[in-house]
Amino acid sequence: MTLFRFRRPRAMLHRPGGRSCRFVAVMLAALALIRLIPGAEAEPRHAPNSHISLDLDESFTPSDRFSGFVDRSSGASFVIIELPGPQPYDELKTIPEREDALAQQGLTETVVSALPGRTGEYVYFSGKRVASGRGFAKFILIFREAGLTATISVNVPQAAIDDGTYTRAQIESILATAKVEDRPAKSAELFRFGYLGPFQEAYSLGGMSKAYSTSGKVPAAGENRMFEEPTLFVSPSLGTQIVDPRTAAQRSFRSLGGLREKTIESEKTVKIGGLEGYQIIGETADKETGTEIAINLVLLVGDPGDYYAMVATMPLTDKDKFMPEIEKVIASFEPVKPEH
């Protein structure tokens, strides 16, 4: 799992010559989780918690798990990731150039091309991915417009492409309509905390994932505050089913990127907010700077296909003071059931 790679961190992947690019890895991890399908009889639709709109038909409804749209009859979805400011685009536009990184996320046979009908600053590429034994065709648009950077990823079952149910032209015609609206659409609350103590919301990623820190500051471009202050990341499910939270939590703990070898201090089963889960507490250090941090990872599993991942990090020097506070915050977590 790669759910815990959030906005604006430092080194995770390395370009030739040693330049770090963890920010690109964040987006690759997010794009690898996305499922989409195009529609017909389209009209402009505004994605929840996003400034981005697309021309879609009424078969798509706003998702209650991410910023985007879902065709519930097929399980397909449009997922939109929006980042403030134009700066992230300069890094994200290099994603299709990194075949090794794309392959690590299961994306193969990627091809960069022009998007018919699209103007302005953008990068468009397509590829393939295999998930749960099924093949998918992927179509990804990264663009900069009106002071924002956004990505839209489309994932169509390969069988639907092969039998002509959906065509590349249909998908590309929808992506070409993406635009930035003046105001974001509102979205449903997926979780809440009964206690935040010294923490406050700092920013969100993909509309639903959120970060909390002691300062509440939004990281500057290229800055990773997880090594500077206690930070808690919360990510709801993106539709990947988890059968064994213990195994999934252990795999997630090991796969946290940009870090040296991790040591586990304690691990146990937990029940929080009515959900069963697994918790791992340990220590590690930043590969680049050697800064030591403590980690508190919790994975909670609800209904099939639903889970919540929480990862708290803090400089090791702050562990004694803030780990007890983090434990209180996590214990106060409560999922919010969406209304249908």
N, C-alpha and C positions, 0 to 999 in steps of 0.2 A: 504494500500500500504506500501511496505517496501523498496522502491527504494533508500532511503537516508541513508542507513546503509553502510558506505564505509569502505575501507581497513584500518586495523590496529587500530580501536577504542578500547576503554576499556570496561567498564561493560555494558552488555545488557542482557545476560542470565547468570544464576548462576548455577554452578555445585553443587552437594551435598557438604556441608561443607562451602559454601559461596564463593567459588572461582569464580571470574567473568570471562566471556568468550564471550564478545560481538563480537569478531572476528568470532567465530563459527556462530553467528546469521547473520553476513554479508553473509556468504556463504549459509546458509539455505534460506535466503531471495532471493538470486540470483538463487539458484537451484529451488526454487518454481516457477520461471518464465520461465523455460526452456522447449522447445519442440523439440523432436528429432525423427528420423526414420532411420533405416539402409538401406544400398543399396546392390547391387550385382555387379559382374564384376568390382571389386574394384581396385583402384590404389592409391598410396600415394597422398594425397591432403594437401596442406599447408594452415592453417587457417589464415585469415587476421589479421594483427597486433598481431601475436602470433608466438612463436617458435614451436608450436605443430602441428604435421601432423597426419592424419588418412587415412587408406585405404578406399576410398569411390568411388562410381561409378559416372558417369557424370550427373546423375539426380540431384545431389547436386551442388548448386552454392554458391559462397561466399556471406555471408549476408552483407547487407549494414546497419544493425542496431546493430550488435554485432559481436564479434570475433567468427566465426563459419561458418556453412553451412546451407542452406535452400533448401528444396524440395518444390518449389513454387506450384506445382500441388496439393500437399496434405497439405501444410501449416506446414509441420514438419521441424525441424531444429536441428542442432548440435551446442550447445553453449559451448565454451571453456573459462574458467577463469584461467588465468596464474598469478602467484604471484612470484616476485623475491626472490631468496634465498631459502634455504632448510628449514628454521625455521618454516614457517607457517604450514608445513605438520604435525608437532607434535600436533597442536591444531585441525586441520581439520580432522585428522584421528579419532577423537573422535565423530564426527557427528553422525554416525550410532548407537552409544551407547546411544544417548539422545532421547529416544522415545517421551518424552514430548515436546521437542523442535521441532522434526520432525512433530509431530501431529499439532502443532501450525501453521506450514507452509503447512498443508494439506497432508502431507506424512504419509501413514499408511501401516501396514503389511510389515514393512521393515525387510529384511533378509540379513545378511552379509554372503558372501560366497567367495570361491576362483574363480578367473577369468581364465578359461582354456587358456593356451598358454601365460599367462602373468607372467613375472618374475620381480624381483627387489622389491622396497618398494612401496606398494600400499594397498589401502582399496577399496573393491568393494561391493556395496550393491544394492538391488532392493526394490521396493515398489509400492504403488499405490497412485494416486491423482485424485481428482475430481475438474474440472475447467469448469465453464460456463455450468454446467449440464452434462458434458461429463467425462467419466472415462478414465484415462491414466495409463499405466504401465511405471514405471520409473526405469532406470538403471544408476547408478552413479559410476564413477571411480575417485578416488583421488590418485594421485601418486607424488613421488619425484624422479627426475632424472636430472642428469647433472646440479646440482645447482639450479634447479627450482622446484616449487610446482605448480601443475595444477589440475583442476577438469574438468571432461567431464560428462555432464548429458544427458541422452536419455529419451525422453518422447514419447511413442507410444500409439495411441488410443487403448483402451482396445478391441474395436470391431475388430481391425486389428490383435490383438493377438488371439482373440477367433476364428476367421475364418481362421487362419493359414497363413494370408498374410505375417506376420512377426513372427519370432520365437525368443525365447531367445538365441538360438545358433547363429543366424545371428547377433544379437546385440552384443553378447559377443565376437564374432570373430572380429568385427570391433574395439571394445574398446581395445582388446588385441594388436592391431597394433599401438596404440598411442605412439608417440616418440617425443623427443626434437630435433629440427633441430638447426643448427649452428646460423642461422639468422632469425629474424621474417619477415613474409610476410607483405607487405605494405597494408594499408586499406584506404578506401575513407574517406574524411572529412565529418562529419555530421553536424557540426555547427562551427561558428566562432564568435569572439567578435571584434567589431570595436574599442573598448576601454578597456584596462585592468588596466590603471592607475598604482597603486602600486602593482598589483597582477601579478604573473607569474605561468605558469604551473608547478605543483609539481609531479604528478603521474597520472596514469590511472588505471581503474579497468575493467576487462572484455573486454578490447580492445577499447571500445567506450566511456565509462564514464570517466570523467576527474575531477581532483581536482586542484584548483588554490589557492595559498596562498601568503602572503607578503614576505615570505622567499624563497619559491620555494623548500623547503627541503622535502625529502622523509622521512616519519615517521619511526623511528626505530621500531623493533618488540615490540609490546605491547604498543606503544606510541600513544596517541591521541592528535594531535596538534590543534584540533578544540577548545580546552579550553585554548590554549596558544597563538594563533595568529588568525587574521581574515582569514577565509577559505571559498572558494566557491566550491561546488560540482555541477556537471552537469551530468545528466543521460538521454540519449535518450530512446525512447520507446523500450521495448522488446516484442512488439506485443500485449499488453493488451489494449483493446479499452476503452477510457474514453468518456462518454456521457456528463457528467456534471462536468466541471473543478472546480466549486466552491465546490461541495460536495467532490470531490476527493482530493482537496487541504486541506480542513478542516480535512478530515480523515487522510491524511498524516501528517499534523501538530500534531494531537493528538497522532499518533502512533510512532513518533520519539522516539527511545528507549534509555534507560539508563539515562533518565532525570526526574526531579521532575515535579510537576504540572506546566503546561504552561499557561501563560497569553497572551491574544491577545491585542495588542496595536492598530492595524488597519488592515483592510482587504478591498479589492476592486477588481473589474474586471479590466483587463489590456489588452492591445494589443501591442505586442512586436514582431518585425521581421515579421509582417504580420500575426501573430498567435493570436487567442483569448485565454485568460487565466484568472487566478485568483492569487492574491498575498495576503499573510498573513505575517504581521510583529509582533513579540512578544518577550517575554522573558521567560527564564527558568533557571535551574541550574542542574549541574551534581549531580546525586544521591549519588555518592561516596564521592566527595570532597566538594560539596556545591558551587563550582565555578559558578558564575552567567554568563550567556551568552545571547546575543541578537540573534534572528533568523529572516531571511528574506527568505521566501519560495515562489517560483513562479512555477506554473504549466501551461504550454502552450500546446494547443491542435491543431493539424494540420489535415491531412487527416485521414480517419478512421484507427484506429490502431496505429497512430503516435502521440507521445507527447514528450515533453521535460520537465524535472523536474530540477529546480535549487534550491539549499538550501545554503544560506550563514550563517555562524555562526561567532561570534566574542566575546571575553571577554567583559562583560558589560562596563568595564572601557575604552574600545576602541570604543564604539558605536558612540559617537558624532563625532569622527574623521573619522571612516571608513564606517559608514552606508551611508553617502552621496556618497562615492566612489563606494560602492557596487551598489547603485541605478543607477549610471552612467554605470557601467559594464553591469548590467542586461539589461538596456535600449538599449545597443548596440548589444545585442544578435541577431544573424541571422542564421536561419536554412539553411543547404546546401542540395539542392535536389540531390539525387544520380542519376548517369547516368546508364541506363539499355540498 
